[in-house]
Amino acid sequence: MLALLAPGQGSQKPGFLTPWLTGWDGADRATALLRWYSTVAGLDLVHLGTEADADEIRDTAKTQPLLVAAGLMVGSFLPTTEATVVAGHSIGELTAAPLAGVLTPEAAVALAAVRGREMAAACALEPTGMSAVLGGVEADVLERLDALGLSPANRNGAGQIVAAGPLPALAKLADDPPARARVIALQVAGAFHTPYMGPAQEALASVAGGVATGDPARLLLSNADGTAVLTGAEALARIVRQVTAPVRWDRCQATLLDLGVTAAIELAPAGTLAGLAKRAMKGVQVVTVNTPDDLPAAAALIAEHAAVDGSEPAPTFQVAVAPAAGRFRPAALRAGDVVAPGAAVGEIETRQGPVSVTTRSGGVLAEWAAEADDPVATGQPLARLNPAARSEAAE
């Protein structure tokens, strides 16, 4: 089973699109596509992908549409319809959406331009940032972030959590990191995937309401909890909400393993997600596509691992997520217990009082994704439920 992966912000490098626009048979088509996407985005993406320096392509307003346009252009040279499942990291979700049939490429690039521009504006409102926390015990790291008023903006698996929030709090984290962990400040403009991006989310929502969507033609995983979205409307709504919600790439990788994915292709600018996969998805073959020279290896991987009959598996579980930030108090349930639709699986203790955690469609409790008294963020998965017994749960 084959997966297509689209990277997020920070994966770009100066000149990463130059090999695609010169010196090979597809250069004219690649250039024309990028010029068309430039018209849609209102930016010179050809310049940004070839001549711009690191500082220029670090600008959030330029980086985000550049990454989406680049991924879609590169994907146009591959038989992407042979993939069973598609996922993107952060802004990569907008690259993944057209590959799954949810958006047109033009709509994805246009939304990326709005998202990038508005997130850059939100970053200017207050001095915030992000730092990677590598290693340590996950519970200890989350507790330390909670104590400092920081958010786990990205939970990437393989011992990597990205903290986000006010710069003074990030400085305290660096000065006194969790046990057996190290902290690396990231060169980003602000605290992405936190409530600090609220104005950007509102602006994106106001535009997204006018965008037509289609239902996924293949499995499309959401950064919110790693589950597959069932409709185009839900996919777009989740992409909008993800502006202020943590990226759960660890859960996306867990879903890929649950589905039985055997191989993955990371679209340009590739490398970051492949590195995470090699640590967290052992046994899954990964090919990175950074230049046209990588296309034959990617095509061979597709031929070897694409579904023979073209069938697509249904999502195998549902996830109950935290409706608010606080400390998790699970209900008295054990793996194997049947949970009725709408039933509570626990509550979140917040400063304003307890908030109930309920299931939308019920099922059989497969496992807890958080333990009692764990500090949790809004949107964080708390329990995984197998929907196979949903009809029984409804009785």
N, C-alpha and C positions, 0 to 999 in steps of 0.2 A: 504494500500500500504506500502511495506516494503523497507527500505533503509539499506545498509551496510556502515559503517563508519570506516575509518582507521586513527589512530592518527599520529601525527607528532613528531618531535624531542622534547625532554623534558618530554615526557610521561613515559620514561623508569625508572625503579627502580631496584636496585640490587636484584638479585635472582628471578626476576618476571617470569622466565620460569621454575623454579624448580618444581612447582606442575604439569607441563605438562610432565616432563621427568621421574617422579618416582611415584609409588603408585597407578596407575590406569590402566585400561585395554588397553588404547591407548598409554601408555608410550613408548613402543618399536617402534611403527610407528612414533610417534612424534620425538623421538630421531634420528631415521634413516633419517627422512626428514631434520632435522636441521643439521645433519652431511653432507647430500648431499648439502644443501645450503652453508655450510661451505666450501666445496670443490669449489663451484662456486665463492664464495666471496673471497676466499683466507684468511679466518679468522676462528678462532675457536669460532663459534657462540654458541656452547654448553657451553663453559667456560664463554663467555660473558654474557649469559643469566642466569647462575646459580652461579658462583663463583666470578665473577669480582665485584670490589667495585664501588662506585658511580663515582669516578674520572675516572676510566678506561672506563666505558660506557658513560661518558660525551664526550669522544673523538669523534668528528664528523665523522672521518674516520671509526670508529667502530660502532657508534650508528646507522647510517643510514641503512647499510645492516642488522644489527641486528633487527631493527624495521620491515623492509620489510619481512625478513625471518620469524619473529615471527608471524606477522599478517597472512601470507599465511599458515603457519603451523596450526595455530588455526582455520583459515577458512576452512581448509581441513576436519575438524570434524563437519562441519555444512553444511546443504543443501543450499549453497550460491546461487545456480542457481534459487532459489525461489524468490530472491530479484528483485525488479523492477528497483532500482536505486542504484548506488554505488558512493561514494565520499571519497577522502582522503585529509588530511590536510598536505600540504607541501610534505615531503618525503612520506607521506601516499598516495600520488597520484600514486606512483610506487607500493604500495600494492594494490590499487584499480584497477589498469590496468589489471592484470591477472584475477581478480574477474569479470571483465566486458568482458573478452575474447579478450582483445587488445594485451596483451603480454603473453608469457609463464612465469611461475614462475621463471624459471632459468634466463631468460632475465631480469626480474625485479630486481632480487637479484644482478645480475652482474652490471646492470646500477646503482643500489644503491651504490655498492662498489666504482664505478668510481666517482659518484656524491659526496659521502662522502669524499673520498680521495682528490679530487680536490678542494672541498669547504674548507677543512682543510688547504690545501696549500694556497688558496687565503686569508684565514684569517691571515696567517702569514706575508703577504705582508705589512700590515698597521694595526695599532692598532684601531680596531673598535669594536662595541658591539651592544647590544640591551637592551631596557628597556620597560616594560609594563606600559602603561598609563591607569589608571583605573578611570572611571568617567569623569566628565566635559562635556561640550558641544562639540560635535564632530567637528563642524566648528572651534571653538576656539582651540581645540587640533591640528587640521591640520594646522591652521595658525601659531601656535607656532612652530610646527615642521619645517614648511617651512622657517620661519624666522631664525631658527638655522641651516638650511642646513641638516636636518634629513629627513628620509623617513618613511612613514607609512608602514612598511614591512609586518605586519599582521593586518588586520582589521577583528576582530573575532566576532563582534556583542556584544550585551549585555554590551555596554559601555567599551569595551576593544580594544585598539589600541596598537600595538607594534612598538615603534620607533627604528630606526636603523641608525647607522652612526658613525662618529668619536667619540672617548671616551670623548674629551673635550666638545663637543656639548651635549653629553648625561649628563655630569656632570652639565652643565648649566641648562638643562631641569629639573634635579632633584632638583637643588637649587631654581629654579623659575618655578614651574609647572603651567600649565593652571589653571584657576579658578575652584575650586571644583573637582580637579583631584589630584591623587597621583601617584607617579612614583616609580616603583620597578625595580631595575637593575636585568637583567637575566644572569644566569651563562652559557653563550654561548661564542663560540670562536671568533665570528665576526658578521658583519652586513649581515646576510643572506637576500636573496630576495631584494638586492639592486645592483646598478652597481658595487659595490666593488667585487661582485662575478663574474664579467665578465670573468676572465680567466677560472674559473670552468665551466661556461656555454659553452665556446668554446671547452674545453676538452670533455665535455659530448656530445656535438653535433658531434664531430669527431667520437665518438664511436657509437652513436645512429643511425648514417647514415647507419650502417651495420646490424641493427636489424630488423627482419621481424615483421610485425604487422598484426592484424586482425581487422575487423570492430567491434565495440561494439555489444555484444549480449544482453546487457541491457543498460539503460541510465547511462552514465558516465559523471559526472559533473567536470568542470574545475575550478581550483582555480583562473584562470585569471579573470573570470567575472561571475561565477556561472551557465553558460549555459552548455547544454549537447553537447559533441563533436560528430560529425557524422561519422568520419572515424578513423581508427587506426593510419594512418599517421598524421592526425591532432592532435590526442591525444598525440602521442609521441613528436611532435613538440612543443606542449604547455608545456609538462612536462620539456623539455629542456629550453624553454624560461622562465619558472617559477623560475629558479635559480636566476634570477636578477629582477623579477617582484614581486609586492606585492601579498600576499595571501589574496584573498577576500572570507574568510570563511563566512562573513556576507551574501554575495550574494549566496553562496552555500546553506546556511540555508533558505534564502528567496525562492530559487528555490524549495527546498524540500517542503516548505509549499505551493507554487504555484501548485506543482504537486499533492498535496493532500496526501502526506505521512502521515501515521497514526502511524507508529512504526519504530524504528531504533535499530540496533545492532552495538555497538562499539566493534571492535576486540581488543585483548590485544596488548599492555598494556593500558587498557581502563580507562576512567574516565574524562579526559580533555574535550573531545568533548561532552560527556554526560552532563557535567556541563554547557557548553555553550548552549546546546540544551534545557535544563530545563528552562533557562532564556529567550531564544529567540524563542523557538518552543513549546510554552505552548500547552498542549493537546496531544503532540506526546509522545507515550510511548517509553522509552529507556531502553534497557537491556545492561549491560556491561559484557563482557566475559573475565575474568582475570584468571580463573582456570577451570579445567574440571568440577568442581561442578556447574559452571554456564551454562553448555551446555544444560541441560534439560529446563531451563527457556528460553534460546534462541530458542530452537527447538519449544517450545510451542508458542512463539511469532511469529515465522515464520509460523506455522500452522494457526494461527489466522489471520495474516495480509497479507500473500502473496496473489498476484492476483489470483483470482479463475480460470480465463480462460487463464492465462499465458500471456495475452496481455500486451504490453508495450506502454505507452502513448508517443506521439511525443512531443518534446520540444514545449512549449507554447509561447515562446518569443525569441527575439534576443536582443543583447545588443551592443550599440555603446560605445566604450572605448576610453580613452585618448591616442593618439599616442605619447604624450610627456608630460613632467611635466611643470606645469605653472598654470595660472589662467584661469578658464573656462568662455567663453563668448557664451551662448546658442543662437541659431538662434531664430527668431520670430515664434516659433511653440508652439501650445498648445496640450494638451492631446486630442486625437481623430483625429488630422491632419494626412493625408497620406503623407508618406515620400518615395520618389522614390529610387530605388536601386542606390547606389553611391552618393546620395544627401548629402549635408552638413547639420549637425544638430547644428553646432557651430564651434568654433575655440578655440585653446589654445594659450594664450599670453605667449610666452617664451622670454628669454633674447635675443634670436636670431631672434625674430619676431613671427608673428602669424602662427599657424599650423592648417590646416583644420581638422575637425572631420567628417568623412563620414560614411555612413552605407554601409554594404556589400550587403545586400539583401533587404533592405527596409521593409516597413510595416506601421502599424498605431502606432503613438506615444502613449504609454500607460502611461508613467510617466517619469519625470526627476529624475535621481539618483544623480545629483549635481545641485547646484544653481549658478546663476551669480556671478562671482568673487570668487568662491570657489577655494582654492588651491587644485590642483589635481596631482596625481602621474601617471607615465606611466602605462598604462594598467587598470587604474581605470574606472569602469563603469560610464557612463554619462547619458545615456538614455536607456529605455527599450521599445522595439517595439514589437507589436503583429504581427506575420507574417500571420495572418488569411487573411488579405487584401493585401497580397503581390502582387497577380496578378493585383489587381486594381491599386496598386502603380506603377506597371510596365507599365501601359497603357499610 
